Amino acid sequence: MQNYYAIACGQDENEVRREISFLVSEDPTRVDMKIAESDLRYVFNASGRSNSESLANRIKCSYQVNEQESIDAQFENFNWYNNGWVTDENGNTCLRISNGAKFTIPLKQTKFATQNSANQSHTFEF
């Protein structure tokens, strides 16, 4: 299945944006892959979400930056019928982004490859 994403860093005239398209295919060697659940900087979990939630709850998706601060993701152009919080073919809830919809996760500034071991390795999995 062909997928399209955009990644942007910076703001205003300092923004750098890259359009990415790639083919997704299932890796048969990773069928029982365990997903990390601890020591994560950002966590996005669609489990239990539904398009039948009230609009105020449906568009609420945030992550904790620290004990005092959370950041909200932004939803644009969702029709909440054939996109949004839907159930996939395996019965799992997922966020389907299609038909011109846009989902933005504003991440705080992140440093990579520093002497601090917590900043030496990062992955983003979708």
N, C-alpha and C positions, 0 to 999 in steps of 0.2 A: 504494500500500500504506500503510495506517495504521500509525504507529509511536507508541510511548509511552515517555517517558523522565522521569526525575526528576533535578533538580539541587539539591544541598544545599550550603550554605556555613555555616561555624561549627560549634560543638560544643555539646552539651547544651542548656541553656536559651537559648543564643545562636544555635542553628541556625535557618536560614531555608531552607525547602524549597519548590520549585515543581514541580508536575506538568505535563508538557508532552506534548501529542499533536499530531502533524502528519502530513500526507500526503506521501509520497515518490514523486516521479515523475522519470524520467530526463530530463535536459536534453540535447536533441539537439545543441546547440552545444558541448558539453563532452565529446564522445566520446573525443578524444585528449588529455584534460587531463593535464598532467604534475604529479606530486605532489612537493612540496618534500622533499628528503632531507638537507639540511644546515642547520645553525644552528637546530635545533629544540630546544625546551625539554623536551618529552615526546614519546616515540616509542612507538607501539604497532604491532607487526607480527605478523600472524597467519600469515604465510607459513611453510610447512613444518610447522605444528602439526597434531596429529591426536588424536582421541579414543582411539586405540590406544596412546598413550604411557602409561607407568606413571602411577598416580594422583599420585604425588609430583611428577612432571614436568608432568603435565596441568594442575595447578592453580597452577603456577609462572608468573607473568607479572609482571615488574617493569620499572621504568624507572630510569635513572641520574639522580640529582639532581646529583651532582658526582662527582669521581674516587673519593671514599671512601664515598659513600652511595647506596644504591638503595632504592626503596620498592616493596613487593609489592602488587599488586591483590588483591582478595578475591572469591572465587567462592562463591555460596550456592545451594543447591537445584538444581544441575545434575544431569541424569540420564545425561549422556554417551552418549545414544543418538540422540535427535532434536534435541539442543541441544549446545552446547560447540563444539569445533573441528571444523567440518564443511566440506565442499566445496560451493561454490555452483554455480549453473547454468553459470557460465563456467569452471569448473575451478579457481577460486581458493579458498584456504582462508580461512575467516572465523570469527568467534566468533558463534555463533547463541545469542541469549538469549531463551528462550521457556519456556512451561509453568511460570511462577512462579520461574524462575531469576533471580538477581540478580548483577550484576558491578559492583564498586565500585573506582574508581581514586582513592585518597586523594592529592590533589595538595597540594604544600606551599603555603604562603601565597604568593600572587602579587600584585604591585602592577601596577595598570593606569594608563595615562595620566600617567606621571611625565615629568620633563624628560629622563630617560634614554631614548635612542632605542630601546633593546631592550624597553622597557615601553610603547611608544606604540601598538603594534598587535598584537593577538592573535586567533587563530582556533582553533576546535576543530572538527575535521572527523570525521564518523562515516560 
